[in-house]
């Protein structure tokens, strides 16, 4: 369980691809400071299990399902990634409840720089559109954000200077892919309603 508050901007050190998986090594001195084998770290919003730790770097195995259903399939050495350790019961819930399970991927459509923020629009995949509401929560590449606007095929968020500086969203350009996770509470509510679906 995560909050969507990115702790560190890490960098991919290596990617070793197998037939149906990959082993990814990522540099992240902060998130590795108290992590052990078997612990979880969210990488661009994808919950991965640590398989080894050494000298400020960790390695995780990424299965084919995750490579296909998230943007992690495109990771290359040198790629910056958003990193977050799991929530503990003593932590503040500064963002919202994030599972690290990607619901869809989408392309960044455009960005409009403002005086103190950027308004960024993303595609809205129809598979998750019913869960995305204005002023509701959404996770984009592991970053907990508030939906600022919504159309039939898009949604927008406003990124403050801290988010622009400390996450990959400050560098993303139109056409680039991001991971999306909708608010899990919306999915549970839908399932509990008569005629609910998953």
Secondary structure, DSSP 4 states (H G I P E B T S, - for coil): -B-S---EEEEEEEEEE-SSEEEEEEE-TTTTTT--TT-EEEETTEEEEEEEEETTEEEEEEEHHHHHHSGGGG--TT-EEEEEEPP-TTS---S--B-S---EEEEEEEEEE-SSEEEEEEE--TTTGGG--TT-EEEETTEEEEEEEE-SSEEEEEEEHHHHHHSGGGT--TT-EEEEEE-HHHHHHHHHSTT---
